[in-house]
Amino acid sequence: MKITIRTRTLRTGSRSIYLDFYDKGKRWNEYLNLFLVPDDEPDAKRLNEAVMAKANAIKSKRMLGIEDETETNNGNQSELPKRMFADWLTDHIEGIGRNPSYAASTYRNYRSTVNVIRAYLQHLHRPRMLMSKIDKGFILGFIDFLEHTYRNTKSPDNPKEMSPHTLHLYQSTLVRMLNAAVKDGVLDRNPFYSLERKDRIGKQQAEKEYLTKDELKAFAEAPTTNETTKRAFLFCCFTGLRYSDVSVLTWRNIKQVNGGLVVSIQAMQKTGKQITIPLNQSALKWLPDRNGCKPEQKVFDMTCLSACDRCLKKMAAAAGIEKNVSFHTSRHVFAVLALAAGGDLYTVGKLLGHTSINSTQVYADVVMETKIEAVNRISDFFSK
């Protein structure tokens, strides 16, 4: 086996030292949690020589197959119980699966992240790594593995790079699990917080896919195999409700007030916030006839979300809409329509149940782009 000391330049200017292993056609890396300072820093030569001496010592141990628990300075880890990281991960996600306070989607995210971490441990050829080895170098190596090595395995015949959103999700889930390990007393501290912000995977602002006014009209006229899904989706386009709320909406939630009918929800499924949404004529058009239904009966007898999304994609194709339409698109449509019609950020945010005005601001930026395009078209018209 060949082992080479290499460095990776960080955005901060320092260089992270890692070991490059090559054996029988396979290559993997081990980050050492050792760093070389820029040459122009005070006393750089002496500091870097000391660090390289440590790196060479670790390299020599790896050549002999030795892993010394004292070779990195990781807080008071030597005082903590020795436990394999993979075993702790298994117990942790099993506990999440049994905890009713966690949604099924959260459990799936954790399970998926654990699978990627195990792939990284296999990549390092260190599946039995101890918790005490989880340090800054491990985190940097994991991020490097996500960005440059790991591929989405859902389609084995066509593996793809992961989206920025997925990369950030895996990083965030790992951080939450390491926080839990600290709380459990099997890790002294979470080494992620010692990373410079520039070395972390930044959160990407997801693009908000929405339907324009003309696209919405075309969608409403498109044929469908599930009329209930169509009506519920278009109802949400004019109310901003999520699938999780409209799928459990009952006639008790439809109330008469002085200004007309409203949707009144005591606690939204996702946020627990109370909302009241007035129903305009466009929303009422897609509200089914009650036909003597009791207050506790559902307004829309809907299928599962994945089935609804498949139905909506077929409708979009039939309407000639080349966008990735899902049920959540209706929420984006409502936000854009409300702001384009003159609604203010605060009011629209309240209707959507947003906990922060920043969430609503994204839609305002979309509306501003539309306004700029309209103004530019006026200029083009008069310049002819």
N, C-alpha and C positions, 0 to 999 in steps of 0.2 A: 504493500500500500504506500502511495506517495502522499505526503502532507506538505503543503506549501503555505507560508504565512503571506496573507494578502491584506490590503486595506480598502475600505470604501469611504470615499469623501462624503461627509455629511453637508447639509446645507449651511451649517454653522461654520464650516471651514475646517473643523477637526476631522480626523480620519479614524474610523472604527476598524479595529483589527479583527480579522477572522482567519480561521484555518480552512484551507481548501483541500478536501480529501478526494483522492482518486484511487479507485480500486476496481479492477476487472470491468472496466468500461463504464463504471458508475461514478458520479461526482456529487458531493454534498458539502455544505459549509457548516461551520460552528463559530458563531460570534462569541468573542471572549470577554466582553464587557471591559475592554481596554481601549484607550483612545490616545492618538498622537495629536499634540497641539500644533497649530500652525508654526512654521519656522520663524516667523517674525515676532512671536511672543517672547517675553522675558524668560531666560533660562530654558528655552525650548530644547536645545541640544541635550542637556543633562536629563531633563524630564523624559524626553522621547527615548533616550538610550535605556533608562530604567524600565520604561514600559516594554520596550522590545526585548529586554532580558527576561521579563515575566512571560512574554508571549513565546519565546524560545523554550523556556522551561516547561510550559504547558504542552508545546509541540513535542518535546522529548517524552513527556509522560504518555501522550497519545500514541506515539510510536511504540511504546511498551505496553499499551493497553491499560494504562492507569488513569482513573478518575479520582482526583483528590478533592474531598469536600471542602478543604481549607484553601483552595487555590484562588477563590474569588472572595472579595469582601462584600458580603451581602447582609449587612446589619447583624442581627443576633440569630441568624438562621441555625447556627450550630446548637443553639439551646432549644430548638423546636423539634417535635417528633419527626423522624425520618419517614417519608411517605412518597410513593411514586405518584407523579403528576397524573398519569393516565388513570390510575385507580381512583384518585380523588375526583377527577372529572366524571367518571362513571357514577359514583355515589351522588355527586352534586346534581346531575341532570335527572337521576332517578327521583331525588327529593323534589325537584321542580315538577316532574310529571305527576307526583302524588299530591302536590299542593293545589287545592282548588282555586286559590287566589290568582294563579297564573293562567292566562288564556292559552288555548291550544296552539295558537300561532307563535306565542312566546316560547313555548316548549320546543316547537319545531326549529325556531331560530337557534336556541341553545344547542339542540342536538346536531344541527348542521354545522355550527361553529366547532363543536367538539370533534366532529369527523375531520374537519380541516386541520385542527390542532394535531390530531393523531397522524394525519398525513404528513404534517411538518416533522413530527418526531420520527416517523419512519424515514423521511428524507434525510434527517440528521443521523440516521442509524442509531438512535438513542431512544427507543420506545420505553425504556425503563428509567428515564430521567427522574431524579428526585425533585421534590418541591423546592428544596434549597438551591437548586440550580436555575430557578426561574428568576433571571436578573435582567438588567437593561439590555445586555447582549442578546438574550433570548427574544425579547420583544422586538428589537431591531431586526433580528433574523427572521422572525415570523412575518413582520411587515414586508421585508424584502421578498420572502417566499410568496406572500399573497400577490404582490405587484408583478413579479417577474417569472414565477415558476408554476404556481398552482393554476389549474384550469378547471372550469365548470365541468363536472362529470355527469350531468344529467343526460347529455347526448354523447356517449362514448365514441361514436363514429365521427363526431364533429365537435371536439372540445373547444371551448371558447374562453377568452379572458373574461374576468368578472367585471361588472359595471362598477363605477366609483361608489355608487350607493351601497352595493353589496360588500365591497371592500371595507367601507366605513362601518357597516353593520357588524361584520366579523370582528373588527378591532374593538368596537364598543362592547360587544358581548363578552369578549375575552377580558376586558377591563372590569366589567361587572363581576365576572367569575373570580378574578383575582382579588377583588374587594371582598367577596364572600369568603375566600380562603384566608384572608387576613382576619376577618371576623371570626372564623372557625378556629383560629390559632395555629394553622398549619403553615402560614406564611407571615414573615415579620412585617413586610410592607409591600405595597404594590409598586413594582419597579417602573410601571408605565409612566408614572408621574415625574420620573427623573428625565424623561425624554424632552428634548426641545420641541416646541410646537411645530417647527418646520419639519421635524422628522416623523411626525404623526400623519396618519391618513386624514386629510381634511374632509369635513362634511360637505358634500356636494348638494347644491340646491337643485332638486329635481324639477325638470320641466313640467309645467302644468298643461296636459293635453286637454283641450276643450273644443267644443263645436261652435262654429260661427252661427250667426242667425240663419243664414241660408242652409247651412249643413243641418241645423236642428230641424228646419222645416222639411228637408229631404228625408231625414231620419224618421220623422213622424209619419211620413207617407210610405215608408218602406214596408214590404210584406214581412211577416214574422210567423214563426211556428209556435210562439208562446205569447199570447196577447197580454197575459198578466205581467210578464217581465217587461214588455214594452210599456205598458201603462205605468208601472211602478217606476221605471227609469225616467220617463218623461215627467211624472209627478215630482220626482226628486230634482229634475232640472229646474223646477220652479219653486222648490222649497229648500233645497240644499241638504236634505237628509242623507245620511249614509245608509248603505245596505243594512248594516247591523241594526239601525233604528227602524227603517221602513219595513223590514221583514218581520218585525214583531209589533208593528203599529196596529192598534185595535181601534174600534169605533169609539171607544171611551176617550181616546186621545183627540178625536175631532169634536171641537166644542164651538158652541154659538156664543159670540160676545156682541157687544154693541156695534162693532164695526163689521161684523160678518163672521164667517167660519175661520177658525184657527186650528193649527196642530199644536197641541200642548203636551210636552214630554217632561216628566218630572226629573228623569235622570238619563242622559244619553249613555248608550252602551259603552262608548269609548272613554268619555271624559267624566261622566257622572254629573255633568252640568244640566241645569234646567233650561229649557228653551220654549219659546212660544213664537210660532211663525204664522202670520196672516196668510190666508189662501186667496190668491188673486184669481182672476177668471181663467188664466192659462193653466194654473194648477187644478182648479175645479173641473176643467175639461177632462182631465185624466183620472179624476177620482171616481172609482166605481160607484154604481148605484148601491145604496145600502140594502134595499130589498128586505127590510124587516130583520136584518142581522142584529144580534144582541150586542150590548156594549163590549163584552169580553172577546167577541169574535174578531179575527184579523181582517184588516182592510184589504190586504193583498195576500193571497195564498201562494207564496213564492217557493220556488225550488232553491237549491243550494247556490252559493255565490258563483262557483265555477261553472255551473250549468247556465246561470244567467249571463255570465260573461261570454260564453260560447255563442249564446243566442244573439247577444248584442253585436258581436263581431260579424256574424252572418248578416244582420240587418245593415250594419255599416257598409259592408261589401255590396249589398244589394242597392244601397243608396249612392254608391260611387264615392264613398268617403274613405280616403286613404290615410286613416289615423288609427292608432291603437286604442280603440274604444273599449272601456270596461265600465262596470257599474259606477265606479268612483268618478268617472268622467262627468257624470251628472252634477256632482258637487262643484266641480270646476266651472261647469257651464253656468250654474246658478250664481257663483261669485262674480264671474265676468259680466254676466247680464245685469246683475244688481248694481255693480259699480259703473258700468257703461250707461245705465239709465239715470245716473246721478246720485246713487246712494253714497253716503260717506263711509270711510273705513271703519269707524267705530260701530256704526249700526250694522253694517254687513258682517263684521266680525262677530257681533252678538248673535245675529241670525244663524251664522255657521257654527256657533258654539266654540269659537277659538278662545284659547286661554291667553294668547298674546297677539297684539296688533301686528307684530312682525309676520305672522302667518298670513294675515289678510293683505299685507303690503305687496306680497308676491303677485297677487291678482291685479293690484293697482298698476304695477309695472307693465303687465300684459295689456291692460286697457290703454295705458299711455302710448305704447307702441302702435296700437290701432289708431289712436287720435293723431299721432305723428304721420302715419301713412295717409290718413284722410286729408290733413293739411297739405302734405306734399302733392297729393293728386290735384288739389285746387291750384297750386303753383304751376304744375305741369299744364293744366288746362289753359291758364291765362298766358302761358309762354308760347303757345302754338300760334 
